[in-house]
Amino acid sequence: MAFNADAKLRPRGAGNNPKATCAVCALLFREPKLLPCLHTFCAECISRLELFSGQGSKGSCVTLLCPVCDTEVSLPPTGVDGLTTDQLAANEVLLESLLREECELVCDLCGEEGAERRCQVCGVNLCSFCCQAHRRQKKTASHRTVRLQDLKGTSKIVKPVLCMVHPTEEVRLFCETCDQPVCRDCVVAGHREHSCEYAADIIHKHGDYVRELVKCVQPHISVLEGALGDIEQMHSTIEARANALSIDIQTFTDGYIKSIEKHRNDLLKQLHDLQFQKSNQLHLQRIQLEHILSDVRTGVDFTERLLANGSDLEILMIKSVPIGRLQRLLEVKYNPIPVVDDTIRFLPQERAEDRDGYRMYGVIQSKEVDPFKCVIRGEGFQMGRQDHLTEFTLICIDSSGEQMERGGENVRVGIVHKEKKESHIKPSILDNNDGSYCITLTPQEVGTYTVSVCVKGQHVQGSPFNLVVRSKIRRHKGVFHCCTFCSSGGQKDARCGCGGTMPGGYQGCGHGHKGHPGKKHWSCCGNLIEGSECTWGISGLECDRNHLRTVAL
């Protein structure tokens, strides 16, 4: 559809009406074209846009991006001229031009003189000469014209749509076969056999379809508006929560920093006190050794001078004094080794005591483990059972004889069978972080093993030692019960390995009677531990067939 009214509009400026203004050039529309995304721009502005791709999604046309919504749209094969003209925008331009003095309308008929009146029937702007000619023509003599100044208060102006093929003819018909508006000449020329109707007669059918589409799409508006509202509310909630959390983080970190500073000051004070303590002990030891050294030198110097310069008689007369002094100096006890060592370590990864509810790391350690003073406790390092877990504990002692307060020492344990050198046991070492280490192992073979326990590459006290592994545990043949009387149902001849008896001729033990262990025990050997090894037949306590071994409770 041709739109040549803009050619009759003298200079266009920036528009105050957004419906009449191009979003690209920010001026009143000149030949407004409608993109498939329903955004309107000047034809010239569209032609200046950079193409997005040389071939569209259908493979038949080029595409570009809408400057407003950034949607990829396809241009028709004929290019920008093939886009639909936005008649609503054209009407808005006309209405805007009537309201502005700098936009002078030109006569639509002669195209030369300024327009003064507008034909309400034809919808054209006329100069004074053409207006007179319009009245003289028989076909338009009855048309009503109004002054353009009188239209400034009008909210809507409809401009006639002229045919693109026949510019002098107004488009009033619609070809349903081609689905496009046509004029009367188009019907005669190219749409003779097509179904063509006046637009006013078929608008209801197409309008109803469009309205149905609008009715289907319109609910999405409320859904999208609600979604945007929810997003905005969520944004506000996140912002408020972030603000609140930022205060919490600031408070937490400020408190943490203060606690760390306190911990740092305590560590520095502890280091200073430790340095002062060691220096003070060394100072006292130095004074003591200097005093002893002075006495020894005095005794040696005097005696050597006496022996070098004195006569035989003088030596014999005075010898008792230096002899007594030297003998007393020989009896003086002193420690030639510094009473303290230089062991001061900072362990940044070690857990320290919590401060103000915050977890602290970093401790100062001044003790050094002495492998020769470390001890091993527990029965597991001397005797074990085949296929049974055995354990013992290593206690690390420092040079002063006190147990180390922290772990982290390099502890190595080697276990080798004495007869079968290829038989090794890989133990498990658990650091209790208090200076003690739990060593567990499960021997697979019977015999004697050599166990070596080393700390810092040196054997501890008693290492290496022998571990004797016996055969598997002897299982109990009897019943783990409370008393023979109850377990046997009151049988008098039932006896128990605990050796207890009951009055009245009963050979076994009973509740509250002499000989009862006071707690549950095994009937075969009297052992009080349910998971223990049976000792029947080992200790010489042989049970005869009357011993209660298989009675079910």
Secondary structure as the mmCIF struct_conf table of DSSP 4:
data_model
#
loop_
_struct_conf.conf_type_id
_struct_conf.id
_struct_conf.beg_label_comp_id
_struct_conf.beg_label_asym_id
_struct_conf.beg_label_seq_id
_struct_conf.end_label_comp_id
_struct_conf.end_label_asym_id
_struct_conf.end_label_seq_id
STRN STRN1 ALA A 2 ALA A 2
HELX_RH_3T_P HELX_RH_3T_P1 ALA A 5 LYS A 8
STRN STRN2 LEU A 9 LEU A 9
STRN STRN3 ALA A 14 ALA A 14
BEND BEND1 ASN A 16 ASN A 16
HELX_RH_3T_P HELX_RH_3T_P2 PRO A 18 ALA A 20
STRN STRN4 THR A 21 THR A 21
TURN_TY1_P TURN_TY1_P1 ALA A 23 CYS A 25
STRN STRN5 LEU A 27 LEU A 28
BEND BEND2 ARG A 30 GLU A 31
STRN STRN6 PRO A 32 LEU A 34
TURN_TY1_P TURN_TY1_P2 PRO A 36 CYS A 37
BEND BEND3 LEU A 38 LEU A 38
STRN STRN7 THR A 40 CYS A 42
HELX_RH_AL_P HELX_RH_AL_P1 ALA A 43 SER A 47
TURN_TY1_P TURN_TY1_P3 ARG A 48 ARG A 48
BEND BEND4 LEU A 49 LEU A 49
HELX_LH_PP_P HELX_LH_PP_P1 GLU A 50 GLU A 50
STRN STRN8 LEU A 51 SER A 53
BEND BEND5 GLY A 54 GLN A 55
TURN_TY1_P TURN_TY1_P4 SER A 57 LYS A 58
BEND BEND6 GLY A 59 CYS A 61
STRN STRN9 THR A 63 LEU A 65
TURN_TY1_P TURN_TY1_P5 PRO A 67 CYS A 69
STRN STRN10 GLU A 72 SER A 74
HELX_LH_PP_P HELX_LH_PP_P2 LEU A 75 PRO A 76
TURN_TY1_P TURN_TY1_P6 PRO A 77 THR A 78
HELX_RH_3T_P HELX_RH_3T_P3 GLY A 79 GLY A 82
BEND BEND7 LEU A 83 LEU A 83
STRN STRN11 THR A 84 THR A 85
HELX_RH_AL_P HELX_RH_AL_P2 GLN A 87 LEU A 99
BEND BEND8 GLU A 101 CYS A 103
STRN STRN12 LEU A 105 VAL A 106
TURN_TY1_P TURN_TY1_P7 ASP A 108 CYS A 110
BEND BEND9 GLY A 111 GLU A 113
STRN STRN13 GLY A 114 GLY A 114
HELX_LH_PP_P HELX_LH_PP_P3 ALA A 115 ALA A 115
STRN STRN14 ARG A 117 CYS A 119
TURN_TY1_P TURN_TY1_P8 GLN A 120 CYS A 122
STRN STRN15 ASN A 125 LEU A 126
HELX_RH_AL_P HELX_RH_AL_P3 SER A 128 ARG A 136
BEND BEND10 GLN A 137 GLN A 137
TURN_TY1_P TURN_TY1_P9 LYS A 138 SER A 142
STRN STRN16 THR A 145 ARG A 147
HELX_RH_3T_P HELX_RH_3T_P4 LEU A 148 LEU A 151
TURN_TY1_P TURN_TY1_P10 LYS A 152 GLY A 153
BEND BEND11 SER A 155 SER A 155
HELX_LH_PP_P HELX_LH_PP_P4 VAL A 158 VAL A 161
STRN STRN17 LEU A 162 LEU A 162
HELX_LH_PP_P HELX_LH_PP_P5 CYS A 163 CYS A 163
BEND BEND12 MET A 164 HIS A 166
TURN_TY1_P TURN_TY1_P11 PRO A 167 THR A 168
BEND BEND13 GLU A 169 GLU A 169
STRN STRN18 GLU A 170 GLU A 170
HELX_LH_PP_P HELX_LH_PP_P6 VAL A 171 VAL A 171
STRN STRN19 LEU A 173 CYS A 175
TURN_TY1_P TURN_TY1_P12 GLU A 176 ASP A 179
STRN STRN20 GLN A 180 VAL A 182
HELX_RH_AL_P HELX_RH_AL_P4 ARG A 184 ALA A 189
TURN_TY1_P TURN_TY1_P13 GLY A 190 GLY A 190
TURN_TY1_P TURN_TY1_P14 ARG A 192 GLU A 193
BEND BEND14 HIS A 194 HIS A 194
STRN STRN21 CYS A 196 TYR A 198
HELX_RH_AL_P HELX_RH_AL_P5 ALA A 199 VAL A 217
TURN_TY1_P TURN_TY1_P15 GLN A 218 GLN A 218
HELX_RH_AL_P HELX_RH_AL_P6 PRO A 219 ASN A 309
BEND BEND15 GLY A 310 GLY A 310
HELX_RH_AL_P HELX_RH_AL_P7 ASP A 312 ILE A 318
TURN_TY1_P TURN_TY1_P16 LYS A 319 LYS A 319
HELX_RH_AL_P HELX_RH_AL_P8 SER A 320 GLU A 331
BEND BEND16 ILE A 337 ILE A 337
BEND BEND17 VAL A 339 VAL A 340
STRN STRN22 ARG A 345 ARG A 351
STRN STRN23 ARG A 355 ARG A 355
TURN_TY1_P TURN_TY1_P17 ASP A 356 GLY A 357
STRN STRN24 TYR A 358 TYR A 358
STRN STRN25 TYR A 361 GLN A 365
STRN STRN26 VAL A 369 VAL A 369
HELX_RH_3T_P HELX_RH_3T_P5 PRO A 371 LYS A 373
STRN STRN27 VAL A 375 ARG A 377
BEND BEND18 GLY A 378 GLY A 378
HELX_RH_3T_P HELX_RH_3T_P6 GLU A 379 PHE A 381
TURN_TY1_P TURN_TY1_P18 GLN A 382 GLN A 382
STRN STRN28 MET A 383 ARG A 385
TURN_TY1_P TURN_TY1_P19 GLN A 386 ASP A 387
BEND BEND19 HIS A 388 HIS A 388
STRN STRN29 THR A 390 ILE A 395
STRN STRN30 ILE A 397 ASP A 398
TURN_TY1_P TURN_TY1_P20 SER A 399 SER A 400
BEND BEND20 GLY A 401 GLY A 401
HELX_LH_PP_P HELX_LH_PP_P7 GLU A 402 GLU A 402
STRN STRN31 GLN A 403 GLN A 403
HELX_LH_PP_P HELX_LH_PP_P8 MET A 404 MET A 404
BEND BEND21 GLU A 405 GLU A 405
STRN STRN32 VAL A 411 HIS A 417
BEND BEND22 LYS A 418 GLU A 419
TURN_TY1_P TURN_TY1_P21 LYS A 421 GLU A 422
STRN STRN33 HIS A 424 ILE A 425
STRN STRN34 SER A 428 ASP A 431
BEND BEND23 ASN A 433 GLY A 435
STRN STRN35 SER A 436 LEU A 441
BEND BEND24 GLU A 445 GLU A 445
STRN STRN36 GLY A 447 VAL A 455
TURN_TY1_P TURN_TY1_P22 LYS A 456 GLY A 457
STRN STRN37 GLN A 458 HIS A 459
TURN_TY1_P TURN_TY1_P23 GLN A 461 GLY A 462
BEND BEND25 PRO A 464 PRO A 464
STRN STRN38 PHE A 465 ARG A 470
BEND BEND26 SER A 471 LYS A 472
HELX_LH_PP_P HELX_LH_PP_P9 ILE A 473 HIS A 476
BEND BEND27 GLY A 478 GLY A 478
STRN STRN39 PHE A 480 HIS A 481
BEND BEND28 CYS A 482 CYS A 482
HELX_RH_AL_P HELX_RH_AL_P9 THR A 484 SER A 487
TURN_TY1_P TURN_TY1_P24 SER A 488 GLY A 489
BEND BEND29 GLY A 490 GLY A 490
BEND BEND30 LYS A 492 ASP A 493
STRN STRN40 ARG A 495 ARG A 495
TURN_TY1_P TURN_TY1_P25 GLY A 497 CYS A 498
STRN STRN41 MET A 502 MET A 502
TURN_TY1_P TURN_TY1_P26 PRO A 503 GLY A 505
STRN STRN42 TYR A 506 TYR A 506
BEND BEND31 GLY A 508 GLY A 508
TURN_TY1_P TURN_TY1_P27 HIS A 511 GLY A 512
BEND BEND32 HIS A 513 HIS A 513
TURN_TY1_P TURN_TY1_P28 LYS A 514 GLY A 515
BEND BEND33 GLY A 518 LYS A 519
STRN STRN43 HIS A 521 TRP A 522
TURN_TY1_P TURN_TY1_P29 SER A 523 CYS A 525
BEND BEND34 LEU A 528 LEU A 528
TURN_TY1_P TURN_TY1_P30 GLU A 530 GLY A 531
BEND BEND35 SER A 532 SER A 532
TURN_TY1_P TURN_TY1_P31 TRP A 536 ILE A 538
BEND BEND36 SER A 539 GLY A 540
TURN_TY1_P TURN_TY1_P32 ARG A 545 ASN A 546
STRN STRN44 HIS A 547 HIS A 547
BEND BEND37 ARG A 549 THR A 550
#
